[in-house]
Amino acid sequence: MTKTGADYAWFESDFPDLAEAYCFTLVRGLSPAELTARLEGRPEAPLRGIAAVTDAAFAQYDLEDGARQLVAMTTVGLWTLLVEPNGYLGVTEDRVLPASAGTSWISHFVNVNAVGTFLWAEDQVLRLCFDPMFPEDRWGAAPDEFLDVMERIGFHFEDGSAETDLSSPAAFALAEHLTGVAVTPALLQNTTFTCATVQVR
C-alpha cells in the first residue's frame, strides 16, 4: 500500500532543525564510496545520528563559506541514501544527470524559503521534476507517469490552499514509492553515516 504525506508528518516535528532546509537523495546500486567518487567528494569521518550530521553540516558551511557541502550516506537495501542538511546538490541537474549514469536517482529538497524540488533521473535522463508545493507544473521525459500516485499520496492539485500543507512529507512518500526505501526516525537517529564533503561552487 502506497504511503501518503501524512505518514511522513513526523519528519518536521521530530527533526525541526533538519526540516528547515535539506536534500534527501536515493541512488540505486552505488555504494557510498562509489557515490562519493562520482560527486568528486572528499571522505570525512563517519558520524552517528542525524543530529550530529546536521551540526557538522552547518559547521562545514561556516568553515568554507558554503563552498563545500557535507553529505551523509548509508546503504539501505539496493540503494544509498544521501542526506544533505542545508544542501541542494541532489537536485542540481548539471551534477545529478552525469552522476546518474547507469542508475536511478531520486531526490527532494526544501530550503528555508520553502522553495522545493523533487527530481527523478534515470541513466542521465531527467524523467520528472517539479516543486512539491506546485505539482501541477511538472517537466521531464515522463512528467505524468506517476500522476495518479501523486494525487493519492497527497500532493495538492486543486485551486486554492490546502488546509494542511503536506507537500514536503508527500515528497518523502513519493520517493518511497519509487524506491521501496522507507525513511524512518530510527534510521535517521541510529545510523552511523559515511560522510564526505563535496564542492558545490
C-alpha positions in Angstrom: 0.0 0.0 0.0 1.4 3.4 -1.0 2.2 5.7 1.9 0.9 9.2 1.9 2.3 12.6 3.0 0.5 12.1 6.4 2.7 9.0 7.0 5.8 11.3 6.9 4.3 14.1 9.0 6.6 13.1 11.8 9.7 14.4 10.0 9.0 18.1 10.6 8.1 17.6 14.3 10.8 15.1 15.1 13.7 16.8 13.2 12.8 20.5 13.1 16.4 21.7 12.6 16.9 19.4 9.6 13.3 20.0 8.3 14.0 23.7 7.7 16.4 23.0 4.9 17.5 19.7 3.5 18.0 17.4 0.5 17.4 13.6 0.6 18.6 11.5 -2.3 18.3 7.8 -3.1 20.7 6.3 -5.7 20.4 2.7 -6.7 23.2 0.2 -6.9 26.1 2.5 -5.9 27.9 2.2 -2.6 28.6 5.3 -0.5 32.2 5.2 -1.7 31.2 4.9 -5.4 28.7 7.8 -4.9 31.4 9.9 -3.3 33.7 9.3 -6.2 31.0 10.2 -8.8 30.5 13.5 -6.9 34.2 14.1 -6.7 33.8 14.2 -2.9 36.4 14.1 -0.1 35.8 11.4 2.5 35.3 12.6 6.0 35.0 11.0 9.4 31.7 9.0 10.0 29.0 10.4 12.2 26.4 8.7 14.2 22.8 10.0 14.1 21.3 12.8 12.0 21.7 15.4 14.8 25.5 15.1 14.6 25.3 15.2 10.8 23.2 18.4 10.9 25.5 20.1 13.4 28.6 19.1 11.3 26.9 20.3 8.0 26.3 23.8 9.4 29.8 23.9 10.9 31.2 22.9 7.4 29.1 25.7 5.8 30.6 28.3 8.2 34.1 26.8 7.8 34.3 27.3 4.0 31.6 29.9 3.4 29.3 27.3 1.7 31.8 26.3 -0.9 31.8 22.6 0.3 28.7 20.7 1.4 28.8 17.9 4.0 26.9 14.8 2.8 26.0 11.8 4.9 25.3 8.4 3.3 24.2 4.9 4.3 23.2 1.8 2.4 19.5 0.7 2.6 19.0 -2.5 0.6 20.0 -1.8 -3.0 20.0 1.9 -2.5 22.3 4.5 -1.0 20.6 7.2 1.0 22.4 10.6 0.8 21.3 13.3 3.3 22.4 17.0 3.0 21.4 19.3 5.8 21.0 22.8 4.3 22.1 21.4 0.9 20.8 21.1 -2.6 23.4 19.1 -4.5 21.0 16.2 -5.1 18.7 18.4 -7.2 21.4 20.2 -9.1 20.8 18.9 -12.7 24.3 19.6 -14.1 25.8 17.4 -11.3 22.9 14.9 -11.0 22.5 13.9 -14.6 26.1 12.8 -15.2 26.2 11.1 -11.8 23.0 9.1 -12.6 24.7 7.2 -15.4 23.5 3.6 -15.3 21.4 4.1 -12.3 18.2 5.7 -10.8 18.4 8.9 -8.8 15.5 10.2 -6.8 16.0 13.4 -4.8 13.9 16.0 -3.0 14.9 19.3 -1.5 13.5 22.2 0.6 15.2 25.4 1.7 14.4 27.9 4.4 12.2 29.9 2.0 10.0 26.9 1.4 11.3 26.6 -2.2 11.4 22.9 -3.1 12.3 20.4 -5.8 11.5 16.8 -6.5 13.8 15.2 -9.1 13.8 11.7 -10.7 16.5 10.8 -13.2 17.3 7.5 -14.9 20.7 7.0 -16.6 21.3 10.7 -17.3 17.7 11.4 -18.4 15.6 13.7 -16.3 12.3 11.8 -16.0 10.3 14.1 -13.6 11.0 17.4 -11.9 8.6 19.7 -10.0 8.2 21.9 -6.9 6.2 19.8 -4.4 4.2 22.9 -3.5 3.2 23.3 -7.1 2.8 19.8 -8.5 0.7 20.9 -11.4 3.8 22.4 -13.1 5.9 19.3 -14.0 8.6 18.7 -16.6 11.0 15.9 -17.8 10.7 12.9 -20.1 7.8 11.3 -18.1 6.0 14.1 -16.2 2.7 12.3 -15.9 3.8 8.7 -15.3 3.0 8.8 -11.6 0.3 11.5 -11.7 -2.3 9.2 -10.1 0.2 8.1 -7.4 1.0 11.8 -6.7 -2.7 12.5 -6.2 -3.2 9.6 -3.8 0.0 10.5 -1.9 -1.4 13.9 -1.1 0.1 16.5 -3.5 -2.4 19.4 -3.7 -3.5 20.0 -7.3 -6.8 21.9 -6.8 -7.0 25.7 -6.9 -6.7 27.3 -3.5 -4.7 26.4 -0.5 -4.9 23.1 1.2 -5.9 23.1 4.9 -2.7 21.3 5.8 0.4 21.6 3.6 1.8 18.1 3.2 3.9 18.9 0.2 7.3 18.1 1.8 6.1 14.9 3.6 4.5 13.9 0.3 7.9 14.1 -1.4 9.2 11.5 1.1 6.2 9.3 0.3 6.8 9.6 -3.5 10.5 8.8 -3.1 9.5 5.7 -1.1 7.0 4.7 -3.8 9.8 4.9 -6.5 12.5 3.2 -4.5 10.8 1.0 -1.9 13.0 2.6 0.7 11.3 4.0 3.8 13.0 6.8 5.7 12.2 6.3 9.4 13.0 8.1 12.6 15.1 5.1 13.8 17.1 5.1 10.5 17.9 8.8 11.0 18.7 8.6 14.7 20.6 5.3 14.9 22.7 5.1 11.7 26.4 5.7 11.6 26.7 7.6 8.4 29.5 7.5 5.9 30.4 11.2 5.4 32.1 13.3 2.7 32.4 16.9 1.6 31.6 17.9 -1.9 32.5 21.1 -3.8 29.3 23.0 -4.6 30.7 26.2 -6.1 
